[in-house]
Amino acid sequence: MTDFDGTPMDEEVSLDTLADIPVDMGEVTQGLKDASLPAGWYTTDPELGIVSVGRSDKTSRPYARFFGAITGPESGKYGFGWSWERHNRIVDGVDTGKPDQMYKNFATLVTLYEKAHEERPKKVDDVNKWVASIPIQIRLVPGRDGGDPFLVAMRLVP
């Protein structure tokens, strides 16, 4: 038997042969760190990204999401979402009275739209189409335990 690239494999691989292989969590954690983008400012590339819209399976909340190429300290791919329907952040089952990250992202995008156009957006679709058409700078910080980076700020490209 050969691997996908044509190299010979020592043994047959099946669900039965994989059943006893332990997961090395140290290796998994290091793999996530190695694959993660470093902290810094990145610029979205509207030519190599898409904005999609959907509805949360859990809450039926509408949202939009950018996913695509970004450049900065390194090049990579990243996605972030926003929702125009406000939900508050819940901590330990208690409503904090403060908006969650999805709504904060929307509020930031509305503010950036207003700065760029010198007028407020009239419809949510104005914001969604605008994000899909221009580069935006996003600031990423390291995720917990070396996981995926976290979006903390957005600004217009100077």
Contact map, one row per residue, 1 for C-alpha under 8 A:
11100001111100000000000000000000000000000000000000000000000000000000000000000000000000000000000000000000000000000000000000000000000000000000000000000000000000
11111111100000000000000000000000000000000000000000000000000000000000000000000000000000000000000000000000000000000000000000000000000000000000000000000000000000
11111111100000000000000000000000000000000000000000000000000000000000000000000000000000000000000000000000000000000000000000000000000000000000000000000000000000
01111110000000000000000000000000000000000000000000000000000000000000000000000000000000000000000000000000000000000000000000000000000000000000000000000000000000
01111110000000000000000000000000000000000000000000000000000000000000000000000000000000000000000000000000000000000000000000000000000000000000000000000000000000
01111111000000000000000000000000000000000000000000000000000000000000000000000000000000000000000000000000000000000000000000000000000000000000000000000000000000
01111111100000000000000000000000000000000000000000000000000000000000000000000000000000000000000000000000000000000000000000000000000000000000000000000000000000
11100111110000000000000000000000000000000000000000000000000000000000000000000000000000000000000000000000000000000000000000000000000000000000000000000000000000
11100011111100000000000000000000000000000000000000000000000000000000000000000000000000000000000000000000000000000000000000000000000000000000000000000000000000
10000001111100000000000000000000000000000000000000000000000000000000000000000000000000000000000000000000000000000000000000000000000000000000000000000000000000
10000000111110000000000000000000000000000000000000000000000000000000000000000000000000000000000000000000000000000000000000000000000000000000000000000000000000
10000000111111001000000000000000000000000000000000000000000000000000000000000000000000000000000000000000000000000000000000000000000000000000000000000000000000
00000000001111111100000000000000000000000000000000000000000000000000000000000000000000000000000000000000000000000000000000000000000000000000000000000000000000
00000000000111111100000000000000000000000000000000000000000000000000000000000000000000000000000000000000000000000000000000000000000000000000000000000000000000
00000000000011111110000000000000000000000000000000000000000000000000000000000000000000000000000000000000000000000000000000000000000000000000000000000000000000
00000000000011111111000000000000000000000000000000000000000000000000000000000000000000000000000000000000000000000000000000000000000000000000000000000000000000
00000000000111111111100000000000000000000000000000000000000000000000000000000000000000000000000000000000000000000000000000000000000000000000000000000000000000
00000000000011111111100000000000000000000000000000000000000000000000000000000000000000000000000000000000000000000000000000000000000000000000000000000000000000
00000000000000111111100000000000000000000000000000000000000000000000000000000000000000000000000000000000000000000000000000000000000000000000000000000000000000
00000000000000011111110000000000000000000000000000000000000000000000000000000000000000000000000000000000000000000000000000000000000000000000000000000000000000
00000000000000001111111000000000000000000000000000000000000000000000000000000000000000000000000000000000000000000000000000000000000000000000000000000000000000
00000000000000000001111100000000000000000000000000000000000000000000000000000000000000000000000000000000000000000000000000000000000000000000000000000000000000
00000000000000000000111110010000000000000000000000000000000000000000000000000000000000000000000000000000000000000000000000000000000000000000000000000000000000
00000000000000000000011111110000000000000000000000000000000000000000000000000000000000000000000000000000000000000000000000000000000000000000000000000000000000
00000000000000000000001111111000000000000000000000000000000000000000000000000000000000000000000000000000000000000000000000000000000000000000000000000000000000
00000000000000000000000111111100000000000000000000000000000000000000000000000000000000000000000000000000000000000000000000000000000000000000000000000000000000
00000000000000000000000111111110000000000000000000000000000000000000000000000000000000000000000000000000000000000000000000000000000000000000000000000000000000
00000000000000000000001111111111000000000000000000000000000000000000000000000000000000000000000000000000000000000000000000000000000000000000000000000000000000
00000000000000000000000011111111100000000000000000000000000000000000000000000000000000000000000000000000000000000000000000000000000000000000000011100000000000
00000000000000000000000001111111110000000000000000000000000000000000000000000000000000000000000000000000000000000000000000000000000000000000000001000000000000
00000000000000000000000000111111111000000000000000000000000000000000000000000000000000000000000000000000000000000000000000000000000000000000000000000000000000
00000000000000000000000000011111111100000000000000000000000000000000000000000000000000000000000000000000000000000000000000000000000000000000000001110000000000
00000000000000000000000000001111111100000000000000000000000000000000000000000000000000000000000000000000000000000000000000000000000000000000000001100000000000
00000000000000000000000000000111111100000000000000000000000000000000000000000000000000000000000000000000000000000000000000000000000000000000000000000000000000
00000000000000000000000000000011111110000000000000000000000000000000000000000000000000000000000000000000000000000000000000000000000000000000000000000000000000
00000000000000000000000000000001111111000000000000000000000000000000000000000000000000000000000000000000000000000000000000000000000000000000000001111000000000
00000000000000000000000000000000001111100000000000000000000000000000000001010000000000000000000000000000000000000000000000000000000000000000010000011000000000
00000000000000000000000000000000000111110000000000000000000000000000000011000000000000000000000000000000000000000000000000000000000000000001110000001000000000
00000000000000000000000000000000000011111000000000000000000000000000000010000000000000000000000000000000000000000000000000000000000000000011110000001000000000
00000000000000000000000000000000000001111100000000000000000000000000000110000000000000000000000000000000000000000000000000000000000000000011100000000000000000
00000000000000000000000000000000000000111110000000000000000000000000000110000000000000000000000000000000000000000000000000000000000000001111000000000000000000
00000000000000000000000000000000000000011111000000000000000000000000011110000000000000000000000000000000000000000000000000000000000000001111000000000000000000
00000000000000000000000000000000000000001111100000000000000000000000011100000000000000000000000000000000000000000000000000000000000000111100000000000000000010
00000000000000000000000000000000000000000111110010000000000000000001111000000000000000000000000000000000000000000000000000000000000000111100000000000000000000
00000000000000000000000000000000000000000011111110000000000000000001111000000000000000000000000000000000000000000000000000000000000001110000000000000000000000
00000000000000000000000000000000000000000001111111000000000000000001000000000000000000000000000000000000000000000000000000000000001111100000000000000000000000
00000000000000000000000000000000000000000000111110000000000000000000000000000000000000000000000000000000000000000000000000000000000010000000000000000000000000
00000000000000000000000000000000000000000000111111000000000000000001100000000000000000000000000000000000000000000000000000000000000000000000000000000000000000
00000000000000000000000000000000000000000001111111100000000000000111100000000000000000000000000000000000000000000000000000000000000100000000000000000000000000
00000000000000000000000000000000000000000000010111110000000000001111000000000000000000000000000000000000000000000000000000000000000100000000000000000000000000
00000000000000000000000000000000000000000000000011111000000000011110000000000000000000000000000000000000000000000000000000000001101100000000000000000000000000
00000000000000000000000000000000000000000000000001111100000000011100000000000000000000000000000000000000000000000000000000000000000000000000000000000000000000
00000000000000000000000000000000000000000000000000111110000001111000000000000000000000000000000000000000000000000000000000000000000000000000000000000000000000
00000000000000000000000000000000000000000000000000011111000001110000000000000000000000000000000000000000000000000000000000000000000000000000000000000000000000
00000000000000000000000000000000000000000000000000001111100111100000000000000000000000000000000000000000000000000000000000000000000000000000000000000000000000
00000000000000000000000000000000000000000000000000000111111111100000000000000000000000000000000000000000000000000000000000000000000000000000000000000000000000
00000000000000000000000000000000000000000000000000000011111100000000000000000000000000000000000000000000000000000000000000000000000000000000000000000000000000
00000000000000000000000000000000000000000000000000000001111100000000000000000000000000000000000000000000000000000000000000000000000000000000000000000000000000
00000000000000000000000000000000000000000000000000000001111110000000000000000000000000000000000000000000000000000000000000000000000000000000000000000000000000
00000000000000000000000000000000000000000000000000000011111111000000000000000000000000000000000000000000000000000000000000000000000000000000000000000000000000
00000000000000000000000000000000000000000000000000000011001111100000000000000000001010000000000000000000000000000000000000000000000000000000000000000000000000
00000000000000000000000000000000000000000000000000001111000111110000000000000000001110000000000000000000000000000000000000000000000000000000000000000000000000
00000000000000000000000000000000000000000000000000001111000011111000000000000000111110000000000000000000000000000000000000000000000000000000000000000000000000
00000000000000000000000000000000000000000000000000111100000001111100000000000000111000000000000000000000000000000000000000000001000000000000000000000000000000
00000000000000000000000000000000000000000000000001111000000000111110000000000011110000000000000000000000000000000000000000000000000000000000000000000000000000
00000000000000000000000000000000000000000000000011110000000000011111000000000011100000000000000000000000000000000000000000000000001100000000000000000000000000
00000000000000000000000000000000000000000000000011100000000000001111100000001111000000000000000000000000000000000000000000000000000000000000000000000000000000
00000000000000000000000000000000000000000001110111000000000000000111110000001110000000000000000000000000000000000000000000000000000000000000000000000000000000
00000000000000000000000000000000000000000001100110000000000000000011111000111100000000000000000000000000000000000000000000000000000000000000000000000000000000
00000000000000000000000000000000000000000111100000000000000000000001111100111100000000000000000000000000000000000000000000000000000000000000000000000000000000
00000000000000000000000000000000000000000111100000000000000000000000111111110000000000000000000000000000000000000000000000000000000000000000000000000000000000
00000000000000000000000000000000000000011110000000000000000000000000011111100000000000000000000000000000000000000000000000000000000000000000000000000000000000
00000000000000000000000000000000000001111100000000000000000000000000001111100000000000000000000000000000000000000000000000000000000000000000000000000000000000
00000000000000000000000000000000000011000000000000000000000000000000001111110000000000000000000000000000000000000000000000000000000000000000000000000000000000
00000000000000000000000000000000000000000000000000000000000000000000111111111000000000000000000000000000000000000000000000000000000000000000000000000000000000
00000000000000000000000000000000000010000000000000000000000000000000111001111100000000000000000000000000000000000000000000000000000000000000000000000000000000
00000000000000000000000000000000000000000000000000000000000000000011110000111110000000000000000000000000000000000000000000000000000000000000000000000000000000
00000000000000000000000000000000000000000000000000000000000000000011110000011111000000000000000000000000000000000000000000000000000000000000000000000000000000
00000000000000000000000000000000000000000000000000000000000000001111000000001111100000000000000000000000000000000000000000000000000000000000000000000000000000
00000000000000000000000000000000000000000000000000000000000000001110000000000111110000000000000000000000000000000000000000000000000000000000000000000010000000
00000000000000000000000000000000000000000000000000000000000000111100000000000011111000000000000000000100100000000000000000000000000000000000000000000000000000
00000000000000000000000000000000000000000000000000000000000000111000000000000001111100000000000000001111110000000000000000000000000000000000000000000000000000
00000000000000000000000000000000000000000000000000000000000011110000000000000000111111000000000000000110110000000000000000000000000000000000000000000000000000
00000000000000000000000000000000000000000000000000000000000001100000000000000000011111000000000000000010011000000000000000010000000000000000000000000000000000
00000000000000000000000000000000000000000000000000000000000011100000000000000000001111100000000000000010000000000000000000000000000000000000000000000000000000
00000000000000000000000000000000000000000000000000000000000000000000000000000000001111110000000000110010000000000000000000000000000000000000000000000000000000
00000000000000000000000000000000000000000000000000000000000000000000000000000000000011111000000000110010000000000000000000000000000000000000000000000000000000
00000000000000000000000000000000000000000000000000000000000000000000000000000000000001111100001111110000000000000000000000000000000000000000000000000000000000
00000000000000000000000000000000000000000000000000000000000000000000000000000000000000111110001111111000000000000000000000000000000000000000000000000000000000
00000000000000000000000000000000000000000000000000000000000000000000000000000000000000011111111100000000000000000000000000000000000000000000000000000000000000
00000000000000000000000000000000000000000000000000000000000000000000000000000000000000001111111100000000000000000000000000000000000000000000000000000000000000
00000000000000000000000000000000000000000000000000000000000000000000000000000000000000000111110000000000000000000000000000000000000000000000000000000000000000
00000000000000000000000000000000000000000000000000000000000000000000000000000000000000000111111000000000000000000000000000000000000000000000000000000000000000
00000000000000000000000000000000000000000000000000000000000000000000000000000000000000000111111100000000000000000000000000000000000000000000000000000000000000
00000000000000000000000000000000000000000000000000000000000000000000000000000000000000011110111111000000000000000000000000000000000000000000000000000000000000
00000000000000000000000000000000000000000000000000000000000000000000000000000000000000011110011111000000000000000000000000000000000000000000000000000000000000
00000000000000000000000000000000000000000000000000000000000000000000000000000000000000011000001111100000000000000000000000000000000000000000000000000000000000
00000000000000000000000000000000000000000000000000000000000000000000000000000000000000011000001111110000000000000000000000000000000000000000000000000000000000
00000000000000000000000000000000000000000000000000000000000000000000000000000000000001111000000011111011000000000000000000000000000000000000000000000000000000
00000000000000000000000000000000000000000000000000000000000000000000000000000000000001111000000001111111000000000000000000000000000000000000000000000000000000
00000000000000000000000000000000000000000000000000000000000000000000000000000000010000001000000000111111100000000000000000000000000000000000000000000000000000
00000000000000000000000000000000000000000000000000000000000000000000000000000000111000000000000000011111110000000000000000000000000000000000000000000000000000
00000000000000000000000000000000000000000000000000000000000000000000000000000000011111100000000000111111111000000000000000000000000000000000000000000000000000
00000000000000000000000000000000000000000000000000000000000000000000000000000000010000000000000000111111111100000000000000000000000000000000000000000000000000
00000000000000000000000000000000000000000000000000000000000000000000000000000000111000000000000000001111111110000000000000000000000000000000000000000000000000
00000000000000000000000000000000000000000000000000000000000000000000000000000000011100000000000000000111111111000000000000000000000000000000000000000000000000
00000000000000000000000000000000000000000000000000000000000000000000000000000000000100000000000000000011111111100000000000000000000000000000000000000000000000
00000000000000000000000000000000000000000000000000000000000000000000000000000000000000000000000000000001111111110000000000000000000000000000000000000000010000
00000000000000000000000000000000000000000000000000000000000000000000000000000000000000000000000000000000111111111000000000000010001000000000000000000000010000
00000000000000000000000000000000000000000000000000000000000000000000000000000000000000000000000000000000011111111100000110000010000000000000000000000000000000
00000000000000000000000000000000000000000000000000000000000000000000000000000000000000000000000000000000001111111110000000000000000000000000000000000000000000
00000000000000000000000000000000000000000000000000000000000000000000000000000000000000000000000000000000000111111111000000000000000000000000000000000000001100
00000000000000000000000000000000000000000000000000000000000000000000000000000000000000000000000000000000000011111111111110000010010000000000000000000000000000
00000000000000000000000000000000000000000000000000000000000000000000000000000000000000000000000000000000000001111111111110000000000000000000000000000000000000
00000000000000000000000000000000000000000000000000000000000000000000000000000000000000000000000000000000000000111111111000000000000000000000000000000000000000
00000000000000000000000000000000000000000000000000000000000000000000000000000000000000000000000000000000000000011111110000000000000000000000000000000000000100
00000000000000000000000000000000000000000000000000000000000000000000000000000000000000000000000000000000000000001111111100000000000000000000000000000000000000
00000000000000000000000000000000000000000000000000000000000000000000000000000000000000000000000000000000000000001111111100000000000000000000000000000000000000
00000000000000000000000000000000000000000000000000000000000000000000000000000000000000000000000000000000000000001110111110000000000000000000000000000000000000
00000000000000000000000000000000000000000000000000000000000000000000000000000000000000000000000000000000000001001100111111000000000000000000000000000000000000
00000000000000000000000000000000000000000000000000000000000000000000000000000000000000000000000000000000000001001100001111110110000000000000000000000000000000
00000000000000000000000000000000000000000000000000000000000000000000000000000000000000000000000000000000000000000000000111110100000000000000000000000000000000
00000000000000000000000000000000000000000000000000000000000000000000000000000000000000000000000000000000000000000000000011111110000000000000000000000000000000
00000000000000000000000000000000000000000000000000000000000000000000000000000000000100000000000000000000000000000000000011111111000000000000000000000000000000
00000000000000000000000000000000000000000000000000000000000000000000000000000000000000000000000000000000000000000000000000111111100000000000000000000000000000
00000000000000000000000000000000000000000000000000000000000000000000000000000000000000000000000000000000000000000000000011111111110000000000000000000000000000
00000000000000000000000000000000000000000000000000000000000000000000000000000000000000000000000000000000000011001000000010111111111000000000000000000000000000
00000000000000000000000000000000000000000000000000100000000000010000000000000000000000000000000000000000000000000000000000011111111100000000000000000000000000
00000000000000000000000000000000000000000000000000100000000000000000000000000000000000000000000000000000000000000000000000001111111110000000000000000000000000
00000000000000000000000000000000000000000000000000000000000000000000000000000000000000000000000000000000000000001000000000000111111111000000000000000000000000
00000000000000000000000000000000000000000000010000100000000000000100000000000000000000000000000000000000000010000000000000000011111111110000000000000000000000
00000000000000000000000000000000000000000000010011100000000000000100000000000000000000000000000000000000000000000000000000000001111111000000000000000000000000
00000000000000000000000000000000000000000000011000000000000000000000000000000000000000000000000000000000000000000000000000000000111111100000000000000000000000
00000000000000000000000000000000000000000000110000000000000000000000000000000000000000000000000000000000000000000000000000000000011111110000000000000000000000
00000000000000000000000000000000000000000011110000000000000000000000000000000000000000000000000000000000000000000000000000000000001011111000000000000000000110
00000000000000000000000000000000000000000011100000000000000000000000000000000000000000000000000000000000000000000000000000000000001001111100000000000000011110
00000000000000000000000000000000000000001111000000000000000000000000000000000000000000000000000000000000000000000000000000000000000000111110000000000000011110
00000000000000000000000000000000000000001111000000000000000000000000000000000000000000000000000000000000000000000000000000000000000000011111000000000011111000
00000000000000000000000000000000000000111100000000000000000000000000000000000000000000000000000000000000000000000000000000000000000000001111100000000011110000
00000000000000000000000000000000000001111100000000000000000000000000000000000000000000000000000000000000000000000000000000000000000000000111110000001111100000
00000000000000000000000000000000000001110000000000000000000000000000000000000000000000000000000000000000000000000000000000000000000000000011111000001111000000
00000000000000000000000000000000000011100000000000000000000000000000000000000000000000000000000000000000000000000000000000000000000000000001111101111100000000
00000000000000000000000000000000000000000000000000000000000000000000000000000000000000000000000000000000000000000000000000000000000000000000111111111100000000
00000000000000000000000000000000000000000000000000000000000000000000000000000000000000000000000000000000000000000000000000000000000000000000011111110000000000
00000000000000000000000000001000000000000000000000000000000000000000000000000000000000000000000000000000000000000000000000000000000000000000001111100000000000
00000000000000000000000000001101100100000000000000000000000000000000000000000000000000000000000000000000000000000000000000000000000000000000011111110000000000
00000000000000000000000000001001100100000000000000000000000000000000000000000000000000000000000000000000000000000000000000000000000000000000011111111000000000
00000000000000000000000000000001000110000000000000000000000000000000000000000000000000000000000000000000000000000000000000000000000000000000011101111100000000
00000000000000000000000000000000000111100000000000000000000000000000000000000000000000000000000000000000000000000000000000000000000000000001111000111110000000
00000000000000000000000000000000000000000000000000000000000000000000000000000000000000000000000000000000000000000000000000000000000000000001111000011111000000
00000000000000000000000000000000000000000000000000000000000000000000000000000001000000000000000000000000000000000000000000000000000000000111100000001111100000
00000000000000000000000000000000000000000000000000000000000000000000000000000000000000000000000000000000000000000000000000000000000000000111100000000111110000
00000000000000000000000000000000000000000000000000000000000000000000000000000000000000000000000000000000000000000000000000000000000000000111000000000011111000
00000000000000000000000000000000000000000000000000000000000000000000000000000000000000000000000000000000000110000000000000000000000000011110000000000001111100
00000000000000000000000000000000000000000000000000000000000000000000000000000000000000000000000000000000000000010000000000000000000000011100000000000000111110
00000000000000000000000000000000000000000000000000000000000000000000000000000000000000000000000000000000000000010001000000000000000000111000000000000000011111
00000000000000000000000000000000000000000010000000000000000000000000000000000000000000000000000000000000000000000000000000000000000000111000000000000000001111
00000000000000000000000000000000000000000000000000000000000000000000000000000000000000000000000000000000000000000000000000000000000000000000000000000000000111
